[in-house]
């Protein structure tokens, strides 16, 4: 059963992530940014700091996807970090609006953001469930790892 979950959880997460890239992620007073644009520009923009640092959730999520069947502990930690980082964007007020580095006030979070956050949440919660199932303690005190 755990093998099935460890295959299905990342697939659901990847599908949510892929669908998020087809949507608008957020809007400022000047522009609504597509999620694919945020992914591409965020890979360089995170050097600016601030809200763009939330882009780092993407390599954390990728690491979690890759390690779910090899090292559940690292996959769990990276997925929970990805989830926290992705949700931290919700608390950001400003984001870089253009190539000149000017800041814009975030006025709304769109479907792309929520689908991306859902992708990290599926991995985080799914990894928690898998970790608990794999490290259950039997009534005799022995680990029930499968």
C-alpha positions as CSV (number, residue, x, y, z in Angstrom):
1,X,0.0,0.0,0.0
2,X,2.8,2.4,0.9
3,X,4.4,1.8,-2.6
4,X,1.2,2.9,-4.2
5,X,1.0,6.0,-2.1
6,X,4.6,6.9,-2.7
7,X,3.9,6.8,-6.4
8,X,0.5,8.6,-6.4
9,X,1.4,11.4,-4.0
10,X,4.2,12.9,-6.2
11,X,2.1,12.4,-9.4
12,X,-0.8,14.4,-7.9
13,X,1.7,17.1,-6.7
14,X,3.3,17.2,-10.2
15,X,0.0,17.5,-11.9
16,X,-1.1,20.4,-9.6
17,X,2.3,22.0,-10.2
18,X,2.0,21.6,-14.0
19,X,-1.6,23.0,-14.1
20,X,-0.4,25.9,-11.9
21,X,2.0,26.9,-14.6
22,X,-0.9,27.5,-17.0
23,X,-2.5,30.0,-14.7
24,X,-2.0,33.6,-13.5
25,X,-0.1,33.5,-10.2
26,X,-0.7,36.9,-8.7
27,X,-1.5,40.5,-9.6
28,X,0.0,43.9,-8.6
29,X,-1.4,47.3,-9.5
30,X,0.7,47.2,-12.7
31,X,0.6,43.6,-13.9
32,X,-0.8,40.1,-13.4
33,X,2.1,37.6,-13.6
34,X,1.7,34.2,-15.1
35,X,3.0,31.3,-13.0
36,X,5.3,30.2,-15.8
37,X,6.8,33.7,-15.9
38,X,7.2,33.7,-12.2
39,X,9.0,30.3,-12.3
40,X,11.4,31.4,-15.1
41,X,12.2,34.9,-13.8
42,X,12.2,33.7,-10.2
43,X,15.2,31.5,-10.9
44,X,17.3,34.6,-11.3
45,X,15.2,37.1,-9.3
46,X,15.6,35.3,-6.0
47,X,18.9,37.0,-5.7
48,X,17.0,40.2,-5.0
49,X,15.5,38.8,-1.8
50,X,12.1,39.5,-0.4
51,X,9.0,37.8,-1.9
52,X,11.1,36.3,-4.7
53,X,12.9,34.1,-2.2
54,X,9.7,32.0,-2.2
55,X,10.9,30.7,-5.6
56,X,13.3,28.4,-3.5
57,X,10.2,26.3,-2.8
58,X,10.6,24.9,-6.3
59,X,14.0,23.1,-5.9
60,X,12.8,21.9,-2.5
61,X,9.7,20.4,-4.0
62,X,11.7,18.8,-6.8
63,X,14.1,17.3,-4.3
64,X,11.1,15.9,-2.4
65,X,9.7,14.4,-5.6
66,X,13.0,12.7,-6.4
67,X,13.7,11.3,-3.0
68,X,10.2,10.1,-1.9
69,X,11.2,6.5,-2.7
70,X,14.9,6.7,-1.8
71,X,15.0,8.7,1.4
72,X,11.6,9.4,3.0
73,X,13.2,11.5,5.8
74,X,14.9,14.0,3.4
75,X,11.8,14.0,1.2
76,X,9.7,14.8,4.2
77,X,11.9,17.7,5.4
78,X,12.2,19.2,1.9
79,X,8.5,18.9,1.2
80,X,7.6,20.6,4.5
81,X,10.1,23.3,3.8
82,X,8.7,23.8,0.3
83,X,5.2,24.0,1.8
84,X,6.2,26.6,4.4
85,X,8.1,28.6,1.8
86,X,5.3,28.6,-0.7
87,X,2.7,29.7,1.9
88,X,5.1,32.5,3.1
89,X,4.4,34.2,-0.3
90,X,0.9,34.8,0.9
91,X,2.3,37.0,3.7
92,X,4.4,39.1,1.3
93,X,3.1,42.6,0.5
94,X,5.4,43.5,-2.3
95,X,7.1,41.8,-5.2
96,X,9.5,42.9,-7.9
97,X,7.3,44.2,-10.7
98,X,9.7,44.7,-13.6
99,X,13.2,44.3,-14.9
100,X,14.3,47.6,-13.2
101,X,13.7,46.0,-9.8
102,X,10.8,48.3,-8.9
103,X,8.4,46.9,-6.3
104,X,4.7,46.5,-6.7
105,X,2.1,45.8,-4.1
106,X,0.4,42.4,-4.4
107,X,-3.3,43.0,-4.7
108,X,-4.5,39.5,-5.4
109,X,-3.4,35.8,-5.4
110,X,-4.7,33.9,-8.3
111,X,-5.3,30.2,-9.2
112,X,-1.7,29.7,-10.2
113,X,-0.5,30.5,-6.7
114,X,-3.1,28.4,-5.0
115,X,-2.4,25.4,-7.2
116,X,1.3,25.8,-6.6
117,X,0.7,25.9,-2.9
118,X,-1.6,22.9,-3.2
119,X,1.2,21.0,-5.0
120,X,3.6,21.6,-2.1
121,X,0.9,20.8,0.5
122,X,0.0,17.5,-1.2
123,X,3.7,16.5,-1.0
124,X,4.1,17.7,2.6
125,X,1.0,16.1,3.9
126,X,1.5,13.0,1.8
127,X,5.1,12.6,3.1
128,X,3.9,13.0,6.7
129,X,1.4,10.2,6.2
130,X,4.0,7.9,4.5
131,X,6.6,8.7,7.1
132,X,4.2,7.8,10.0
133,X,3.1,4.6,8.2
134,X,6.7,3.5,7.6
135,X,7.8,4.2,11.1
136,X,4.9,2.9,13.1
137,X,5.7,1.4,16.4
138,X,4.0,-1.9,17.2
139,X,2.5,-2.6,20.7
140,X,5.7,-4.6,21.5
141,X,7.8,-1.5,20.9
142,X,9.4,-2.8,17.6
143,X,9.4,-0.6,14.5
144,X,6.9,-1.8,11.9
145,X,8.9,-0.4,8.9
146,X,7.8,-1.8,5.6
